[in-house]
Amino acid sequence: MTATRLSRRLFLLTPLALAACGFTPAYGPGGPAQNIQTSIRVADPSDKNAFDLVERLEERLGRPNAERFDLTYSIKTTATGVGITPDNAITRYNLNGTIDWALLNRATNARVTGGQVHSFTSYSATGSTVAGLAAQEDAARRLMRILADQITARLLATSGTWNK
């Protein structure tokens, strides 16, 4: 049997194996996202980073209309110079971010799940002041989207234990 035939058979049999193990697409009918979409109210944003975070979470989880849960968060970011020229000018920054988050049952105010997510993005500080500020703003927006996606993934992964 050739490698092409083997890989084609493996490709065709993979969906059957996934179906047999109980795999359900997160956003498919009966998937975990179906039960949490539009049921989580994310705390109101207080700054640009929080606004970008809430925007992405609502994009992924839907705007709340049957609010069963409250999602609280605390954002910390730090910029670290990583590209330094011989004359000590910083040309590149890493923007590190951490979010502590918790999902609370709205009826009982009990913590259902939560955790901490981390990531980083980078941006260039070369060019004009305006270009540097635009790059910094873009990096912060990308970082909040990455962190929101991590929170969403954890909510989906654990929703079977707390969302019944």
C-alpha positions in Angstrom: 0.0 0.0 0.0 1.4 3.4 -0.9 1.8 6.3 1.4 -0.8 8.3 -0.6 -3.4 5.5 -0.2 -2.7 5.2 3.5 -2.9 8.9 4.2 -6.1 9.1 2.1 -7.7 6.3 4.1 -6.6 7.8 7.4 -8.1 11.2 6.3 -11.4 9.5 5.4 -11.6 7.4 8.6 -10.7 10.3 11.0 -14.3 11.6 11.2 -15.6 8.2 12.0 -13.1 7.8 14.8 -14.0 11.2 16.2 -17.8 10.4 16.1 -17.2 7.1 17.9 -15.4 8.8 20.8 -18.3 11.2 21.4 -16.6 14.3 19.8 -19.1 17.1 19.1 -18.1 20.3 17.4 -18.2 23.2 20.0 -20.5 25.4 17.9 -22.5 22.5 16.4 -25.9 21.4 17.4 -25.7 20.0 21.0 -22.1 21.3 21.4 -20.9 23.1 24.5 -21.1 26.6 22.9 -24.8 26.2 22.3 -25.6 26.2 26.0 -23.3 29.1 27.0 -23.9 31.5 24.0 -25.8 34.6 25.0 -25.9 33.5 28.7 -22.7 35.2 29.9 -22.7 38.9 30.8 -19.1 40.2 30.7 -18.3 43.0 33.2 -18.4 46.5 31.6 -15.1 47.8 30.3 -13.3 50.6 32.1 -10.5 51.2 29.6 -9.4 50.5 26.0 -7.9 47.1 26.8 -11.1 46.0 28.6 -13.2 47.3 25.7 -11.2 45.2 23.2 -11.5 42.2 25.5 -15.2 42.5 26.0 -15.7 43.1 22.3 -14.0 39.8 21.4 -15.7 37.8 24.2 -19.1 39.0 23.0 -18.1 38.2 19.4 -17.2 34.6 20.4 -20.0 34.0 23.1 -22.7 36.3 21.8 -24.3 39.3 23.4 -26.1 38.3 26.5 -29.9 38.0 26.4 -30.5 35.3 28.9 -28.0 36.3 31.5 -27.2 33.3 33.7 -23.6 34.0 34.4 -21.4 37.0 35.1 -17.8 37.1 33.9 -15.4 39.3 35.9 -11.8 40.0 34.9 -8.7 41.9 35.9 -6.2 42.9 33.2 -2.4 43.5 33.7 -0.1 44.4 30.9 3.6 45.3 30.8 5.8 46.4 28.0 9.4 45.2 27.9 12.1 46.5 25.5 13.6 43.6 23.7 15.3 45.2 20.7 18.1 47.5 21.7 20.5 49.3 19.4 24.2 49.8 20.3 23.4 53.4 21.3 20.7 52.1 23.8 17.6 53.0 21.7 14.8 50.5 22.1 13.4 49.4 18.7 11.1 46.6 19.7 8.8 45.8 22.6 7.1 42.8 23.9 3.6 43.5 25.4 2.9 40.9 28.1 -0.6 40.4 29.3 -2.3 38.5 32.1 -6.0 38.3 32.9 -7.4 36.8 36.1 -11.0 35.9 35.4 -14.0 34.3 37.1 -17.4 33.1 36.0 -20.1 33.6 38.6 -23.6 32.1 38.8 -25.8 35.1 38.6 -28.5 33.6 40.9 -26.2 32.5 43.7 -23.1 34.7 43.1 -21.0 31.5 43.5 -17.9 31.1 41.5 -18.5 28.4 38.8 -15.1 28.5 37.1 -12.2 30.8 36.5 -8.5 31.0 36.1 -5.7 33.0 34.6 -4.5 33.4 31.0 -1.2 34.8 29.7 0.2 35.8 26.4 2.3 38.4 24.6 2.6 40.3 21.4 5.3 42.4 20.0 5.5 45.7 18.2 8.2 47.9 16.5 9.1 51.2 17.9 11.0 52.4 14.9 9.7 55.2 12.6 7.7 58.2 13.6 6.0 58.8 17.0 2.6 58.3 15.3 3.7 55.0 13.8 5.0 53.8 17.1 1.8 54.7 18.9 -0.3 53.0 16.2 1.9 49.8 16.5 1.5 49.9 20.3 -2.3 50.2 20.1 -2.5 47.4 17.5 -0.4 45.1 19.7 -2.6 45.8 22.7 -5.7 45.0 20.6 -4.2 41.8 19.3 -3.2 40.8 22.8 -6.7 41.3 24.2 -8.1 39.2 21.3 -5.7 36.4 22.1 -6.5 36.4 25.8 -10.3 36.5 25.1 -9.9 33.5 22.8 -8.0 31.7 25.6 -10.8 32.5 28.1 -13.4 31.3 25.5 -11.6 28.0 24.9 -11.4 27.3 28.7 -15.1 28.1 29.1 -16.0 25.7 26.2 -13.6 23.0 27.5 -15.1 23.1 31.0 -18.7 24.0 30.3 -19.9 20.3 30.6 -19.0 20.4 34.3 -20.8 23.6 35.3 -23.4 24.4 32.6 -26.3 21.9 33.0 
